[in-house]
Amino acid sequence: MINTLKLLLPALLLSWSALALESEAPAPLEPEANASHITRTLVQMMPRVHMNHDPFTEALARRTLDNYLRALDFDRSIFLAEDIMALRREASDLHQDLRDGDLSLAFKAFRIFRERAADRVAFVMDMLENGIDTDQEQEFVWRRKDAPWAESKEEWDELWRKKVTNEYVGYLVSQRMRELEAEEEEAAAEEEAKAEDDAEMEAVAEAEDEAETADSDESDAEMAAEAPEEEERSLVAPQLDLSPEDRIRRRYDQFISVLNGHDAEYVQQMFLSAFTRAYDTHSSYLSPRANEDFDINMRLSLTGIGAILTYDEGTAKIERLIEGGPAAMDGRLQPGDKIIAVGQGDEPPEDILFWPLYRSVRLIRGEIGSTVVLHVIPASDPTGTEVRTIDLVREEIKLEENAAKSLVYEVERDDRTFKVGIIQLPDFYRDFQGGGRSSAADVKALLEEMNDEGVDGLILDLRNNGGGSLQDAIEMTGYFIDAGPVVQVRGEGTVRALNDPNRGVVFDKPLVVMVNRQSASASEILAAALQDYGRAVIVGDSKTHGKGSVQSMMPLDRRDDGLGRLKVTTAAFYRVDGRSTQLKGVSPDIEIRSPSDVMEMGEEYLDNVLPWTWVRPARFMPHGDLREINEGLRNLSEERLAENEEFQLYQKQVDRLAERVQRRNISLNFEERLAQAKSDRELDRLQERGLMLPVENGDEPEEPENGPRIRPERDLMLRETLQILADLVVLSHES
């Protein structure tokens, strides 16, 4: 997903306050004592352990420099074109320099970056002093990932003038939208209170005599007890008190402070990761400190708000949500959203742009039961038109809440009633220490219950399942096929098939698997195998995520922890028919678009991705051929959805969301932006809900103790998939 921080970066780099400008210049950075040894070791190690075993060449060295410059200046707004040309000229011998352990070019580029950033911050401060015109009829081309660097100072200044104006207008719009929402909530509360007062009027009149003789002290006590309930605290008031100018100044104070605070280890980590990413996007180098942070993040991923975070172009990006966690239950925070500031309760928020990820994680965490306030650039609005504020109460995330869940549901079809099962699996989990539960064992138990209840078919819901245990994915696939290979793995120069470990079938009735753009890795393996065997009909987005590679963690030197670790791609997955799941993912047999299908989600949106490849097909015996049946199912589904007014409305909104995501230009006029934000508000709510229908009359039941429920009545895609399964049951009986 292309980061909309590109709109905010100007502000980040640009708005250096007077205090920051008067502070001492950052100390010069030089490589650490062990930097040369680490670099030589990594350059020798990477071609040997990476899956492709590509030698380190001049082309890879040039890609390394490009990766590094992109990591520093992803917005292409800090460096000038002359800086880039000079650095690239000096990189002519970079492949040999790195073999010798020489990181001088990395440190030189970082020094230039800091100097240019300081210049731009001074420019922004002048803009703020002179005032910003929000009535101009101009547009800003915000997406600059592949744009050229500025050729002259005049071009540079014009770029930054528009970038800062864009941020300024965005703050004004965000503030006004929060005020409008507060006014709407207040009006709704007053209306509700009035209705309650009217309803209670008669009861109050009847109890008047009794109330007059009641003990006055007791009445006073009751009033005192009720007072705290009537007093509401605003979570966003501190932000509304700040002018856009002050917010920009404070943001740039933070940016410069973070930038000047980076040490040599940070620069080395960034450049050496740029080197590993030259091989592929999922390989990275972890310095000793980053290695420690990685371990912390892994331990903390299931606490706090229930979100897995990654570092993406200066922000903490939501990679996925933990089912049953506060964020998933709340629904406003979505994968792909970028967190740019974090507040504690009603305290002023703290900007976290360009923070190391572990610091952001620690700030987002906190005491169970406390409130965290996140300032977010939504994935549904990469232009950054409006920064949203989301408040969540921190809770401990229990693994049981992320476990497989089931429901038996009845579907009416003509004069018949079918009993069908639904299993929701948000993760392929397993306790690798032994003694704990596993997703495969849990699903097997649920399947056996389905058999006992005599269901006619089953839906396996893998939407938003980001993967997990490969072993569980293989075992689970085996529950639906008798025997044979499940997935092929290429690594160490060989291709081997991983087989169903157990003969026999646990569930042999008609099967439908649901997927979307967030179904990845192990989810893709299971869905692909069942599709290749002709065992299941796949329903969902136009494709799954498309991650078909395996990463391993290994130390640079087992005798010296001080060198850090390498996360490196060591293997690739292939379907039993020989095709890779890399990039292309798994295409559904019946496509039903969700909002995630029009977002920039998937392997294809990352840099330096491995290409799609294939290997020789494995020997396997298909369960059957569903191609003809799938065509009939597809036709029936299209006819049904064409007559479904709710679904057609949602699809029109999805089309609008696609147009919004694809916008390249954004107005710098406040009134135009405010009108756009109002128009887009419903799209934000659509993206939050996915294909879930809104709750009517406030009749949403309470969540069950064992986690989120399966909601066929509200879930449009699930509702249609139930009809597809009923069609499959009928057609299977007829064939």
ZAMARGU-4260 file (C-alpha; in steps of 0.2 Angstrom, whole numbers, plus 5000, padded with zeros to 4 digits):
<rodrens>
0) 5000/5000/5000 | 5007/5017/4995 | 5009/5027/5011 | 5000/5043/5012 | 5012/5050/5024
5) 5019/5057/5007 | 5007/5070/5011 | 5012/5072/5028 | 5031/5070/5026 | 5033/5088/5020
10) 5026/5093/5036 | 5037/5081/5045 | 5052/5087/5037 | 5046/5104/5034 | 5039/5111/5050
15) 5054/5113/5061 | 5050/5125/5075 | 5060/5140/5081 | 5066/5129/5095 | 5072/5116/5084
20) 5081/5128/5072 | 5090/5135/5087 | 5096/5118/5094 | 5113/5112/5091 | 5117/5103/5075
25) 5117/5084/5076 | 5134/5076/5080 | 5143/5068/5065 | 5139/5050/5062 | 5153/5037/5058
30) 5151/5018/5056 | 5153/5008/5072 | 5168/4998/5076 | 5160/4981/5070 | 5151/4989/5055
35) 5164/4983/5043 | 5164/4965/5050 | 5145/4964/5050 | 5144/4971/5032 | 5157/4958/5025
40) 5149/4944/5034 | 5132/4948/5027 | 5138/4951/5009 | 5146/4934/5010 | 5131/4925/5018
45) 5117/4932/5008 | 5120/4924/4992 | 5123/4907/5001 | 5108/4906/5011 | 5095/4915/5000
50) 5083/4904/4991 | 5089/4910/4974 | 5108/4910/4978 | 5111/4925/4967 | 5128/4931/4967
55) 5131/4949/4973 | 5133/4959/4957 | 5134/4978/4952 | 5116/4977/4948 | 5111/4971/4965
60) 5123/4985/4972 | 5113/4998/4962 | 5097/4991/4968 | 5103/4992/4986 | 5107/5011/4984
65) 5090/5014/4976 | 5081/5004/4991 | 5091/5015/5003 | 5087/5031/4995 | 5068/5026/4994
70) 5068/5021/5013 | 5076/5038/5017 | 5065/5049/5005 | 5050/5038/4999 | 5041/5054/4995
75) 5055/5060/4983 | 5054/5077/4991 | 5070/5079/5002 | 5084/5075/4990 | 5087/5086/4975
80) 5090/5077/4958 | 5109/5083/4959 | 5111/5074/4975 | 5104/5058/4968 | 5115/5059/4952
85) 5131/5062/4963 | 5127/5047/4974 | 5124/5036/4960 | 5140/5041/4952 | 5149/5037/4968
90) 5141/5020/4969 | 5150/5013/4953 | 5161/5003/4964 | 5148/5000/4978 | 5148/4981/4976
95) 5166/4980/4979 | 5165/4993/4993 | 5152/4982/5002 | 5163/4966/5000 | 5177/4976/5009
100) 5165/4981/5023 | 5165/5000/5018 | 5148/5009/5022 | 5155/5027/5019 | 5142/5030/5005
105) 5128/5025/5016 | 5133/5038/5029 | 5137/5051/5017 | 5119/5050/5009 | 5112/5051/5027
110) 5121/5067/5031 | 5115/5075/5014 | 5097/5069/5019 | 5098/5078/5036 | 5105/5094/5028
115) 5092/5094/5015 | 5078/5091/5028 | 5084/5105/5039 | 5083/5117/5024 | 5065/5111/5020
120) 5060/5113/5038 | 5066/5131/5038 | 5056/5134/5022 | 5040/5127/5031 | 5043/5138/5046
125) 5043/5153/5034 | 5027/5147/5026 | 5019/5146/5043 | 5024/5164/5048 | 5018/5171/5031
130) 5001/5162/5032 | 4994/5149/5020 | 4981/5152/5007 | 4967/5139/5008 | 4956/5147/4995
135) 4967/5144/4980 | 4960/5134/4966 | 4975/5122/4964 | 4978/5103/4965 | 4992/5093/4972
140) 4999/5077/4964 | 5001/5068/4981 | 5007/5051/4974 | 5026/5053/4971 | 5033/5036/4974
145) 5040/5036/4956 | 5040/5055/4953 | 5057/5064/4948 | 5067/5073/4961 | 5066/5092/4960
150) 5079/5099/4947 | 5080/5116/4954 | 5077/5126/4970 | 5062/5134/4962 | 5054/5117/4958
155) 5058/5111/4976 | 5050/5126/4984 | 5034/5124/4974 | 5033/5106/4978 | 5035/5110/4997
160) 5023/5124/4996 | 5009/5113/4989 | 5014/5098/5001 | 5013/5109/5017 | 4997/5118/5010
165) 4989/5100/5008 | 4994/5096/5026 | 4987/5112/5033 | 4970/5110/5023 | 4970/5092/5029
170) 4971/5097/5047 | 4957/5110/5045 | 4946/5097/5037 | 4949/5084/5050 | 4945/5097/5064
175) 4929/5103/5055 | 4924/5085/5053 | 4926/5081/5071 | 4916/5096/5076 | 4902/5091/5064
180) 4902/5073/5071 | 4902/5080/5089 | 4887/5091/5085 | 4878/5076/5077 | 4881/5065/5093
185) 4876/5079/5104 | 4860/5082/5094 | 4856/5063/5094 | 4859/5062/5113 | 4848/5077/5116
190) 4834/5069/5106 | 4836/5052/5115 | 4836/5061/5132 | 4820/5071/5127 | 4812/5054/5122
195) 4817/5046/5139 | 4810/5061/5148 | 4794/5061/5139 | 4792/5042/5143 | 4796/5044/5161
200) 4785/5060/5164 | 4770/5050/5169 | 4779/5039/5181 | 4787/5054/5189 | 4771/5062/5192
205) 4763/5047/5200 | 4778/5045/5212 | 4778/5064/5216 | 4771/5062/5234 | 4783/5048/5238
210) 4798/5058/5232 | 4793/5073/5243 | 4794/5063/5258 | 4810/5054/5254 | 4825/5058/5265
215) 4834/5073/5258 | 4851/5067/5263 | 4848/5051/5253 | 4842/5061/5238 | 4858/5072/5239
220) 4868/5056/5239 | 4859/5049/5224 | 4863/5065/5215 | 4881/5065/5219 | 4882/5047/5213
225) 4874/5051/5197 | 4885/5067/5193 | 4900/5057/5187 | 4889/5048/5175 | 4882/5064/5167
230) 4900/5072/5165 | 4908/5066/5149 | 4926/5068/5144 | 4932/5072/5127 | 4946/5062/5120
235) 4950/5074/5106 | 4948/5091/5114 | 4967/5094/5116 | 4969/5092/5097 | 4954/5104/5094
240) 4963/5117/5105 | 4978/5117/5094 | 4979/5127/5078 | 4984/5119/5062 | 5000/5130/5063
245) 5004/5123/5080 | 5001/5105/5075 | 5013/5107/5061 | 5026/5115/5071 | 5025/5101/5084
250) 5025/5088/5071 | 5041/5095/5064 | 5049/5097/5081 | 5046/5078/5083 | 5053/5074/5066
255) 5069/5084/5067 | 5072/5077/5085 | 5070/5059/5079 | 5080/5062/5063 | 5095/5070/5073
260) 5093/5057/5086 | 5097/5042/5075 | 5114/5034/5078 | 5126/5024/5068 | 5117/5008/5072
265) 5101/5015/5064 | 5110/5020/5048 | 5119/5003/5047 | 5103/4994/5050 | 5093/5004/5037
270) 5107/5002/5023 | 5110/4983/5026 | 5092/4980/5026 | 5091/4989/5009 | 5105/4977/5004
275) 5095/4961/5009 | 5079/4968/5001 | 5088/4969/4985 | 5086/4950/4985 | 5068/4951/4989
280) 5056/4962/4999 | 5054/4950/5014 | 5072/4948/5018 | 5080/4960/5031 | 5094/4963/5042
285) 5091/4965/5061 | 5104/4974/5071 | 5107/4969/5089 | 5095/4982/5095 | 5082/4979/5081
290) 5084/4960/5085 | 5079/4963/5103 | 5065/4974/5097 | 5059/4960/5085 | 5058/4948/5100
295) 5048/4961/5110 | 5036/4964/5096 | 5033/4945/5094 | 5029/4944/5113 | 5018/4959/5113
300) 5008/4956/5097 | 4993/4948/5107 | 4991/4962/5120 | 4984/4979/5120 | 4973/4983/5105
305) 4975/4966/5096 | 4984/4972/5081 | 5000/4966/5072 | 5010/4981/5066 | 5024/4984/5053
310) 5035/4998/5050 | 5030/5006/5033 | 5038/5022/5026 | 5039/5031/5043 | 5023/5025/5051
315) 5016/5010/5061 | 5005/5001/5049 | 4992/4989/5053 | 4996/4973/5045 | 4982/4963/5052
320) 4970/4962/5067 | 4968/4949/5080 | 4950/4942/5080 | 4942/4945/5097 | 4954/4959/5101
325) 4948/4977/5104 | 4952/4984/5087 | 4944/4970/5078 | 4928/4970/5089 | 4927/4989/5087
330) 4929/4989/5068 | 4936/5006/5064 | 4954/5001/5063 | 4958/4992/5047 | 4973/4983/5039
335) 4983/4995/5029 | 4979/5010/5041 | 4994/5020/5046 | 4996/5026/5064 | 5004/5043/5065
340) 5001/5049/5083 | 4996/5040/5099 | 4987/5048/5115 | 4983/5041/5132 | 4965/5045/5137
345) 4962/5063/5136 | 4980/5068/5136 | 4988/5077/5121 | 4994/5064/5108 | 5012/5061/5104
350) 5018/5060/5086 | 5026/5043/5082 | 5031/5047/5064 | 5048/5039/5060 | 5049/5031/5077
355) 5057/5014/5078 | 5043/5001/5078 | 5046/4995/5096 | 5044/5012/5103 | 5027/5014/5094
360) 5022/4997/5100 | 5026/5001/5118 | 5016/5018/5117 | 5001/5009/5110 | 5001/4996/5123
365) 4998/5001/5141 | 4988/4996/5157 | 4973/4985/5153 | 4957/4994/5154 | 4965/5011/5150
370) 4961/5021/5134 | 4973/5023/5119 | 4968/5036/5106 | 4976/5033/5089 | 4977/5046/5075
375) 4976/5036/5059 | 4978/5039/5040 | 4965/5026/5034 | 4969/5014/5020 | 4953/5019/5011
380) 4960/5037/5009 | 4978/5036/5004 | 4977/5054/4999 | 4977/5059/5018 | 4962/5071/5015
385) 4957/5067/5033 | 4966/5060/5048 | 4954/5050/5059 | 4954/5048/5078 | 4950/5031/5085
390) 4949/5028/5104 | 4951/5010/5110 | 4951/5002/5127 | 4966/4991/5130 | 4962/4973/5134
395) 4972/4957/5136 | 4970/4946/5120 | 4967/4928/5124 | 4972/4915/5111 | 4955/4906/5114
400) 4946/4922/5106 | 4956/4919/5090 | 4952/4900/5089 | 4941/4892/5076 | 4922/4894/5078
405) 4907/4886/5071 | 4889/4888/5067 | 4875/4876/5060 | 4863/4886/5049 | 4848/4882/5039
410) 4845/4887/5021 | 4829/4887/5013 | 4829/4881/4995 | 4812/4879/4986 | 4803/4866/4996
415) 4818/4860/5005 | 4828/4865/5020 | 4847/4862/5020 | 4857/4861/5036 | 4874/4868/5033
420) 4890/4871/5043 | 4901/4887/5044 | 4918/4886/5052 | 4927/4903/5054 | 4946/4901/5055
425) 4955/4918/5058 | 4973/4910/5060 | 4982/4894/5058 | 4988/4893/5076 | 4998/4880/5085
430) 5007/4879/5102 | 5025/4873/5096 | 5030/4871/5114 | 5019/4856/5115 | 5003/4853/5126
435) 4993/4867/5119 | 4979/4868/5106 | 4981/4868/5087 | 4970/4875/5073 | 4970/4858/5065
440) 4964/4848/5080 | 4951/4861/5084 | 4944/4861/5066 | 4944/4842/5066 | 4933/4842/5082
445) 4921/4854/5074 | 4920/4844/5058 | 4916/4828/5068 | 4902/4838/5077 | 4896/4843/5060
450) 4895/4825/5054 | 4885/4821/5070 | 4873/4834/5066 | 4871/4828/5049 | 4875/4844/5039
455) 4873/4844/5020 | 4888/4855/5017 | 4901/4866/5024 | 4908/4884/5022 | 4926/4886/5028
460) 4929/4905/5031 | 4947/4910/5028 | 4944/4928/5026 | 4957/4939/5034 | 4967/4924/5039
465) 4985/4929/5037 | 4992/4912/5039 | 5002/4903/5052 | 5007/4885/5055 | 5011/4876/5039
470) 5009/4860/5048 | 4991/4864/5052 | 4987/4869/5035 | 4993/4853/5028 | 4984/4842/5041
475) 4968/4852/5038 | 4968/4850/5019 | 4970/4831/5023 | 4953/4831/5032 | 4944/4834/5015
480) 4955/4823/5003 | 4959/4805/5005 | 4978/4806/5002 | 4991/4814/4991 | 5002/4830/4991
485) 4996/4846/4998 | 5009/4858/4993 | 5026/4858/4985 | 5041/4868/4993 | 5057/4873/4983
490) 5072/4876/4993 | 5091/4871/4993 | 5090/4868/4975 | 5076/4854/4976 | 5057/4853/4975
495) 5048/4842/4987 | 5030/4838/4990 | 5023/4839/5008 | 5009/4825/5009 | 4993/4823/5019
500) 4999/4814/5034 | 4984/4804/5037 | 4974/4793/5025 | 4955/4795/5025 | 4943/4809/5025
505) 4935/4818/5040 | 4922/4827/5030 | 4916/4822/5013 | 4901/4833/5010 | 4901/4848/4998
510) 4913/4862/5003 | 4915/4880/4999 | 4930/4891/5005 | 4929/4909/5007 | 4944/4921/5005
515) 4949/4939/5002 | 4964/4950/4999 | 4970/4947/5017 | 4970/4928/5015 | 4988/4924/5014
520) 5002/4911/5016 | 4995/4895/5024 | 4977/4901/5019 | 4982/4901/5001 | 4990/4884/5002
525) 4974/4876/5009 | 4963/4885/4997 | 4974/4881/4982 | 4976/4863/4986 | 4957/4860/4988
530) 4954/4870/4972 | 4967/4859/4962 | 4959/4843/4969 | 4942/4849/4964 | 4937/4847/4982
535) 4930/4864/4985 | 4923/4880/4977 | 4933/4895/4981 | 4923/4911/4984 | 4929/4929/4987
540) 4940/4944/4981 | 4948/4943/4964 | 4963/4935/4972 | 4971/4931/4988 | 4986/4941/4995
545) 5000/4932/4985 | 5014/4928/4997 | 5022/4912/4991 | 5038/4912/5001 | 5046/4906/5017
550) 5057/4916/5028 | 5069/4909/5041 | 5079/4918/5055 | 5097/4915/5057 | 5112/4924/5067
555) 5126/4931/5057 | 5137/4922/5069 | 5132/4909/5081 | 5147/4913/5092 | 5143/4932/5093
560) 5126/4939/5096 | 5133/4957/5094 | 5132/4955/5075 | 5113/4954/5074 | 5102/4942/5064
565) 5096/4939/5046 | 5078/4936/5041 | 5080/4928/5024 | 5069/4920/5011 | 5074/4902/5010
570) 5060/4893/5001 | 5045/4895/4990 | 5028/4887/4990 | 5020/4879/4974 | 5003/4871/4971
575) 5001/4853/4967 | 4998/4858/4949 | 5015/4867/4949 | 5009/4885/4949 | 5016/4897/4962
580) 5005/4906/4974 | 5018/4920/4974 | 5011/4937/4967 | 4995/4929/4959 | 4988/4921/4974
585) 4973/4910/4972 | 4959/4916/4960 | 4941/4912/4966 | 4929/4901/4956 | 4916/4914/4960
590) 4921/4932/4963 | 4912/4943/4975 | 4921/4959/4978 | 4923/4966/4995 | 4931/4983/4999
595) 4948/4976/5002 | 4948/4970/4984 | 4950/4988/4978 | 4963/4993/4991 | 4981/4992/4987
600) 4983/4976/4997 | 4994/4961/4991 | 5011/4956/4986 | 5011/4965/4970 | 5011/4982/4979
605) 5027/4979/4987 | 5045/4983/4980 | 5058/4970/4975 | 5045/4956/4975 | 5050/4938/4969
610) 5042/4934/4952 | 5029/4921/4949 | 5036/4905/4943 | 5031/4887/4942 | 5038/4869/4944
615) 5034/4852/4938 | 5016/4846/4944 | 5016/4834/4958 | 5007/4817/4955 | 4990/4818/4963
620) 4973/4810/4960 | 4959/4824/4959 | 4943/4822/4969 | 4933/4827/4954 | 4931/4841/4941
625) 4921/4856/4947 | 4923/4867/4932 | 4906/4863/4924 | 4898/4864/4941 | 4907/4881/4945
630) 4900/4889/4929 | 4882/4884/4934 | 4885/4891/4952 | 4893/4907/4945 | 4878/4910/4934
635) 4865/4907/4948 | 4875/4918/4960 | 4876/4932/4947 | 4857/4931/4944 | 4853/4932/4962
640) 4865/4946/4966 | 4858/4956/4951 | 4841/4956/4960 | 4848/4960/4978 | 4846/4978/4981
645) 4857/4978/4996 | 4871/4970/4987 | 4870/4981/4972 | 4871/4997/4983 | 4886/4990/4991
650) 4894/4986/4975 | 4891/5004/4969 | 4900/5010/4985 | 4914/4998/4982 | 4916/5006/4965
655) 4916/5024/4973 | 4929/5017/4985 | 4940/5011/4970 | 4939/5029/4962 | 4944/5037/4979
660) 4959/5025/4981 | 4965/5029/4963 | 4964/5047/4965 | 4981/5055/4960 | 4976/5074/4962
665) 4969/5082/4978 | 4962/5100/4979 | 4971/5113/4990 | 4955/5122/4992 | 4947/5120/5010
670) 4929/5121/5004 | 4932/5108/4991 | 4941/5096/5002 | 4928/5098/5016 | 4914/5093/5003
675) 4925/5079/4998 | 4927/5073/5016 | 4908/5074/5019 | 4905/5064/5003 | 4918/5051/5008
680) 4912/5048/5026 | 4900/5034/5021 | 4914/5026/5011 | 4925/5026/5027 | 4910/5017/5036
685) 4909/5004/5022 | 4928/5000/5023 | 4926/4998/5042 | 4911/4986/5040 | 4918/4976/5025
690) 4902/4968/5018 | 4893/4969/5035 | 4876/4977/5035 | 4874/4991/5047 | 4865/4988/5064
695) 4847/4994/5063 | 4838/5001/5078 | 4853/4998/5090 | 4848/4980/5091 | 4866/4973/5090
700) 4867/4959/5103 | 4881/4957/5115 | 4897/4948/5110 | 4898/4930/5116 | 4911/4926/5129
705) 4921/4915/5117 | 4924/4929/5105 | 4916/4936/5089 | 4901/4927/5082 | 4897/4922/5064
710) 4883/4933/5058 | 4875/4927/5042 | 4861/4939/5044 | 4872/4954/5043 | 4886/4947/5032
715) 4882/4950/5014 | 4896/4939/5007 | 4892/4925/5019 | 4874/4926/5016 | 4877/4924/4997
720) 4890/4910/5000 | 4877/4900/5010 | 4866/4901/4994 | 4880/4896/4983 | 4883/4881/4995
725) 4865/4876/4994 | 4866/4877/4975 | 4882/4866/4976 | 4872/4853/4987 | 4858/4852/4974
730) 4870/4851/4959 | 4880/4838/4968 | 4865/4827/4972 | 4859/4829/4953 | 4876/4824/4946
</rodrens>
